[in-house]
Amino acid sequence: MPSSGTASDISPQDANDLLSKFITESTKLQVVFRTSNNISAGLHGILGAASPTMLVAKPNNLPDAPFLVFTPGTAVGFRYAAGRAIPDAPLPPGFRITSGLVLTYPDSSQIYLLELAND
């Protein structure tokens, strides 16, 4: 699982700019939700708007597709790392991580948005 120890703090505005880039460019992501008790779940997909304040990550637009909905505006911390600073994580075949954004919430849960590129 990725570690936030090698990432750098960024401002909420920089995080918002990066989220906007991910949405606008339909960036392929590995999205991981980790609870404060180190329970994790993840999926591969792209980001989109679920509402004016919430984002959704899902692999496709099928109604039964897995999804993760979250509110970036309630995060209390934002960290960014280049791909070389992110430890190994399970990836789809033929992909590598190029960068990662970590959102931390008041209960210490985290959402990792790991940008994927073709090998």
C-alpha positions in Angstrom: 0.0 0.0 0.0 1.3 3.5 -0.8 2.9 5.4 2.1 2.3 9.1 2.6 5.8 9.4 4.2 7.5 10.2 0.9 5.0 12.8 -0.3 5.0 16.5 0.1 2.2 18.6 1.6 0.4 20.8 -1.0 -2.3 23.5 -0.6 -6.0 22.8 -1.0 -5.9 24.9 -4.2 -3.1 22.9 -5.7 -5.0 19.7 -4.9 -8.1 21.1 -6.4 -6.2 22.0 -9.6 -4.8 18.5 -9.8 -8.3 17.0 -9.3 -9.6 19.2 -12.1 -6.8 18.1 -14.3 -7.6 14.4 -13.6 -11.3 15.1 -14.5 -10.7 17.2 -17.6 -8.1 14.8 -19.0 -10.0 11.6 -18.0 -6.8 10.5 -16.4 -6.6 6.7 -15.6 -6.3 6.3 -11.9 -5.9 3.6 -9.3 -8.1 4.9 -6.5 -7.6 3.5 -3.0 -9.7 4.2 0.1 -7.9 3.4 3.4 -9.6 3.7 6.8 -7.9 4.8 10.0 -7.8 1.0 10.9 -5.8 0.2 7.7 -8.6 -1.5 5.9 -8.3 -0.7 2.2 -10.4 -1.0 -0.9 -9.6 0.1 -4.4 -10.5 0.3 -8.1 -9.1 1.5 -11.4 -11.0 4.2 -13.2 -11.5 7.8 -13.9 -12.9 10.8 -11.9 -16.1 12.6 -12.5 -18.5 14.9 -10.7 -21.1 13.2 -8.6 -22.6 16.5 -7.5 -21.3 20.1 -7.2 -19.2 19.1 -4.1 -18.6 15.4 -4.5 -16.5 13.4 -6.9 -17.0 9.8 -8.1 -14.3 7.4 -9.3 -15.5 4.4 -11.4 -14.1 2.2 -14.2 -17.0 2.9 -16.6 -20.5 4.2 -16.9 -22.3 1.0 -16.4 -25.0 1.2 -13.7 -23.5 -1.8 -11.8 -19.9 -0.7 -11.9 -18.0 -0.3 -8.7 -17.6 3.2 -7.5 -16.1 5.5 -4.8 -17.8 8.8 -4.0 -16.0 11.4 -1.8 -16.0 15.0 -0.9 -12.6 16.6 -1.5 -13.7 19.8 0.4 -13.9 18.0 3.7 -10.3 16.7 3.5 -7.9 18.3 6.1 -4.6 17.4 4.4 -3.3 17.0 0.8 0.0 15.3 -0.2 1.6 14.8 -3.6 4.3 12.5 -4.8 6.0 11.7 -8.0 5.8 8.1 -9.2 9.3 7.2 -8.0 8.4 8.0 -4.4 5.4 5.7 -4.4 6.0 2.1 -3.2 4.8 -0.8 -5.2 1.0 -1.2 -5.4 -1.1 -3.7 -7.3 -1.6 -2.4 -10.8 -3.4 -3.4 -13.9 -1.1 -5.2 -16.4 0.9 -2.8 -18.6 0.6 0.2 -16.3 2.9 2.1 -13.9 2.2 4.9 -11.4 3.5 8.4 -12.5 2.2 10.5 -9.5 -0.1 10.3 -6.6 -2.4 12.7 -4.6 -3.4 11.7 -1.1 -6.4 13.3 0.6 -6.6 12.9 4.4 -9.8 13.3 6.3 -10.5 14.3 10.0 -10.9 10.6 11.1 -7.4 9.8 9.5 -8.9 7.9 6.6 -7.3 8.6 3.3 -8.0 8.5 -0.4 -5.1 7.8 -2.8 -5.5 8.9 -6.4 -2.6 7.3 -8.2 -2.1 8.4 -11.8 -1.5 5.5 -14.2 0.5 5.5 -17.4 1.1 2.8 -20.0 4.5 1.0 -19.6 
